Amino acid sequence: MGKTAKYLILTIICLTAFSVASEAQFREEAFTQTYNEQSDSTETSDTSDKLFTFKELFGGLAHKQDLRIGTMFASSMIIPGISQIYNRDWWKLPVIYGGIGTCAGLGGYYLHQYNLSKKAYEAAYAQDPNTPLRIDNAAKQTGTWLLVGAGLIYWGSLMDGVICYKKDVHPHPGRATVYSILLPGLGQAYNGEYWKIPIYWGCLAGSIHFLVTNNTNYERFKRIHNEATNPDVEYTGPITAETAVWYRDVYRRYRDYSIVATVLFYLLQVIDANVFAYMHDFEVSDSISMRLEPAVMTPETFYAFNPSAQVMPGGSSIGLKLGFRF
């Protein structure tokens, strides 16, 4: 399996784990006034509510109850097409499964042909270094791009499910959150905060740039150190083993910092999209003012601030009163 396929599978696993974990962080009821109110039963909604239940999933697929966007998204990552069934877009299922199946099948076939040609070339080269056989690199490239195509169709099915989920509700915090998970900056565009997109994309691009650069230098000095310390190889390079191991450790540490920065900026834009979608309708009056004026504290007003006090010490006093108006 090539590196591209491995990275694609790792990305899908990470997104699945993040979507399941983020459902608890970005619950749609978390910022509503009824979150801690008593329901019809004697239990509270925040104690009886579960993150995921098969009863909710199958009830939503049968259109007997609403399905939360977090549950729909996490289920669709495991079984593509769940969101299309819930959104009643049945005609999209053959497109999704046909596209993913065709691209993945043909991609696996071409990669298998590449592996066969590579093994045949290595066997022939061991017998005759001038063998006319060649490795079929075109098959490797074709197979890799077909797997990438399967991944894009899979990603598109997730995006389509989120777009078609309750189109009449805007802004929808869950939709903004999943948008940012699938494509950084898309949640900010959904919230109408376009000015944030260049900031997040710049931070992510810079972090990824330093990640690639530091990893390249790390691999370089790692190779030099291995060559310099290999007793079977005569090393004549200008860099000593001690210098190489020092630079190797430095660039490995910088690479790890770059990974942490990339993850933090990615999570930050997801949280930003979720929070500001919740606060979309939050309004503060334009008549915000502060007033500072002299005031006399009498025993009556003193008791208002100190109900437990029996006697105001020192009688009346003069001071300043600070008031805010919203």
C-alpha positions in Angstrom: 0.0 0.0 0.0 1.4 3.4 -1.0 2.0 6.3 1.3 -0.9 8.2 -0.2 -3.4 5.4 0.6 -2.0 5.1 4.1 -2.4 8.9 4.8 -5.9 8.8 3.4 -6.9 5.9 5.7 -5.2 7.6 8.6 -7.1 10.9 7.9 -10.5 9.0 7.7 -9.7 7.3 11.1 -8.8 10.6 12.7 -11.9 12.4 11.4 -14.1 9.6 12.7 -12.5 9.7 16.1 -12.8 13.5 16.2 -16.4 13.6 15.0 -17.4 11.2 17.8 -15.5 13.1 20.4 -16.6 16.5 19.3 -20.3 15.6 19.5 -20.0 15.9 23.3 -18.2 19.2 23.0 -20.5 20.8 20.4 -23.9 19.6 21.6 -26.7 21.6 20.0 -28.5 22.0 23.4 -25.5 23.3 25.2 -26.3 27.0 24.8 -30.1 26.9 24.9 -32.1 28.1 27.9 -33.9 24.7 28.2 -30.7 22.7 28.5 -31.1 22.1 32.2 -34.9 22.3 32.5 -37.0 19.4 33.5 -38.4 17.3 30.6 -41.8 15.7 30.5 -40.3 12.9 32.6 -38.6 13.3 35.9 -35.2 13.1 34.4 -33.2 16.1 33.1 -32.2 16.3 29.5 -28.5 16.6 30.1 -28.4 13.4 32.3 -30.7 11.3 30.2 -29.3 12.4 26.8 -26.8 10.0 25.3 -24.1 10.8 22.7 -25.1 7.9 20.5 -27.7 5.2 20.5 -28.8 2.8 17.8 -32.4 3.5 18.7 -31.9 7.1 17.7 -30.0 6.1 14.6 -32.5 3.6 13.3 -35.4 5.9 14.4 -33.9 8.7 12.3 -33.3 6.4 9.3 -36.9 5.3 9.5 -37.9 9.0 9.7 -39.7 8.4 13.0 -37.7 11.0 14.8 -35.1 13.7 14.2 -31.4 12.7 13.9 -28.8 15.0 15.3 -26.3 16.2 12.8 -23.4 14.8 14.9 -24.9 11.4 15.0 -25.7 11.5 11.3 -22.1 12.7 10.4 -20.4 10.1 12.6 -22.5 7.3 11.3 -21.9 8.4 7.7 -18.2 8.2 8.2 -18.5 4.6 9.2 -21.2 3.6 6.7 -21.3 6.0 3.7 -24.9 6.9 2.6 -26.4 7.2 6.0 -26.9 10.9 5.6 -28.4 10.5 2.2 -31.0 8.0 3.6 -31.9 10.4 6.4 -32.2 13.3 3.9 -34.3 11.1 1.6 -31.8 11.5 -1.3 -32.1 7.8 -2.3 -30.9 8.3 -5.8 -27.5 9.4 -4.6 -26.7 6.0 -3.0 -25.8 4.2 -6.4 -23.6 7.2 -7.3 -21.7 7.1 -4.0 -21.3 3.3 -3.8 -20.7 2.9 -7.5 -18.1 5.7 -7.6 -16.2 4.5 -4.4 -16.4 0.9 -5.4 -15.2 1.5 -9.0 -12.3 3.8 -8.0 -11.2 1.7 -5.1 -11.4 -1.6 -7.1 -9.5 -0.2 -10.1 -7.0 1.5 -7.9 -6.3 -1.8 -6.1 -5.9 -3.6 -9.4 -3.4 -1.1 -10.8 -1.4 -1.1 -7.6 -1.3 -4.9 -7.7 0.0 -4.8 -11.3 2.7 -2.3 -10.1 3.7 -4.7 -7.3 3.9 -7.6 -9.7 6.1 -5.7 -12.1 8.3 -4.6 -9.3 8.8 -8.2 -8.0 9.5 -9.4 -11.5 12.1 -6.7 -12.1 13.9 -7.4 -8.9 14.0 -11.1 -9.6 15.3 -10.5 -13.2 17.8 -7.9 -12.0 19.3 -10.3 -9.5 20.1 -12.7 -12.4 21.0 -10.1 -15.0 21.6 -6.4 -14.2 21.0 -5.6 -17.9 17.5 -7.0 -17.9 15.0 -5.3 -20.3 12.2 -5.5 -17.7 11.0 -2.3 -16.2 8.8 -1.4 -13.2 5.4 -0.2 -14.3 5.4 3.2 -12.6 2.4 4.3 -14.7 0.3 1.6 -13.0 1.4 2.9 -9.6 0.4 6.5 -10.5 -2.9 5.5 -12.0 -3.8 3.3 -9.0 -2.8 6.1 -6.5 -5.0 8.7 -8.3 -7.9 6.2 -8.4 -7.7 5.8 -4.7 -7.6 9.5 -4.2 -10.7 9.7 -6.4 -12.4 7.2 -4.1 -11.5 9.3 -1.1 -12.8 12.4 -2.8 -16.2 10.8 -3.5 -16.3 9.6 0.1 -15.5 13.1 1.3 -18.2 14.5 -1.1 -20.8 12.2 0.3 -20.1 13.5 3.8 -20.3 17.1 2.6 -23.5 16.5 0.7 -25.1 15.0 3.7 -24.3 18.1 5.9 -25.4 20.5 3.2 -28.8 18.8 2.8 -29.4 18.5 6.5 -32.3 20.8 7.6 -31.8 23.4 5.0 -34.4 25.7 6.5 -32.4 26.1 9.8 -29.8 28.9 9.7 -27.5 29.4 11.3 -27.1 25.8 12.5 -24.2 25.3 14.9 -23.8 21.6 14.1 -23.6 22.4 10.4 -21.0 25.1 10.9 -18.9 22.7 13.1 -18.9 19.8 10.6 -18.2 22.2 7.7 -15.0 23.3 9.5 -14.1 19.6 10.2 -14.5 18.7 6.5 -12.8 21.9 5.1 -11.0 24.5 7.3 -12.6 27.9 6.9 -15.9 26.7 5.4 -17.6 27.1 8.8 -16.5 30.7 9.0 -17.8 31.2 5.4 -21.1 29.7 6.6 -21.3 32.1 9.5 -20.5 35.0 7.1 -17.1 35.8 8.8 -15.1 35.7 5.6 -12.3 37.8 7.0 -11.2 35.0 9.3 -10.6 32.5 6.4 -7.2 34.1 5.3 -6.1 34.1 8.9 -6.8 30.4 9.5 -5.6 29.3 6.1 -2.4 31.3 6.6 -1.7 29.8 10.0 -2.4 26.3 8.7 -0.3 26.8 5.5 2.6 28.2 7.6 2.4 25.3 10.1 2.3 22.7 7.3 5.2 24.4 5.5 7.4 24.3 8.6 6.2 20.7 9.2 7.4 19.6 5.7 10.6 21.6 5.9 11.6 20.4 9.3 10.7 16.8 8.5 12.8 17.0 5.3 15.8 18.2 7.3 15.2 15.6 10.0 15.2 12.8 7.4 18.4 14.3 5.9 20.4 14.4 9.0 19.0 11.0 10.2 20.4 9.5 6.9 23.8 11.2 7.4 24.0 10.0 11.0 23.2 6.4 9.9 25.8 6.5 7.2 28.4 8.0 9.5 27.9 5.3 12.1 27.6 2.4 9.8 30.8 0.3 10.1 30.1 -1.4 6.7 30.1 1.9 4.8 33.1 4.2 4.3 31.7 7.6 5.1 33.6 10.6 3.8 31.0 13.4 4.2 31.9 16.8 5.7 29.4 16.4 8.6 30.5 14.4 11.6 28.2 11.9 13.3 28.0 14.1 16.5 26.9 17.1 14.4 24.4 15.1 12.4 22.7 13.6 15.5 22.5 17.1 17.1 20.8 18.6 14.0 18.6 15.4 13.7 17.2 15.9 17.2 16.7 19.6 16.7 14.7 19.2 13.5 12.7 16.4 15.0 11.7 18.6 17.9 10.8 21.4 15.5 8.8 19.0 13.4 6.9 17.9 16.5 6.2 21.5 17.3 4.9 22.1 13.8 2.5 19.1 14.1 1.2 20.5 17.4 0.7 23.9 15.8 -1.1 22.5 12.8 -3.5 20.5 15.0 -4.2 23.5 17.3 -5.0 25.8 14.5 -7.3 23.2 12.9 -9.1 22.7 16.2 -9.3 26.4 16.8 -11.1 27.1 13.6 -13.6 24.3 14.3 -14.3 25.7 17.8 -14.5 29.2 16.4 -17.2 28.2 13.8 -19.2 26.4 16.5 -19.2 29.2 19.0 -19.9 32.0 16.6 -22.8 30.1 15.0 -24.3 29.8 18.5 -23.8 33.5 19.1 -25.1 34.6 15.7 -28.4 35.9 17.1 -26.8 37.2 20.3 -27.5 41.0 20.4 -26.3 43.7 22.7 -28.0 47.1 22.8 -26.1 49.9 21.1 -26.8 52.2 24.1 -24.0 50.8 26.3 -23.0 53.4 28.8 -21.1 53.9 32.0 -22.0 56.4 34.6 -19.9 57.6 37.5 -21.4 60.0 40.1 -21.1 61.0 43.8 -23.3 59.0 46.2 -24.2 59.0 49.9 -24.4 55.6 51.5 -27.1 55.6 54.2 -28.0 52.8 56.6 -30.8 51.8 54.4 -28.6 51.4 51.2 -25.9 49.8 53.3 -28.2 47.0 54.4 -29.0 46.3 50.7 -25.3 45.5 50.1 -24.8 43.9 53.5 -28.0 42.1 54.6 -26.3 40.4 57.5 -25.0 43.7 59.0 -26.8 45.0 62.1 -25.4 48.5 62.2 -23.7 50.6 59.6 -20.2 51.5 60.9 -19.6 55.2 61.2 -23.0 56.3 60.1 -23.5 57.7 56.6 -20.6 58.0 54.2 -19.9 59.8 50.9 -18.4 58.0 47.9 -18.7 57.3 44.2 -21.4 55.2 42.4 -20.5 53.4 39.2 -23.3 52.1 37.0 -23.4 50.3 33.7 -26.4 50.4 31.2 -26.9 47.7 28.5 
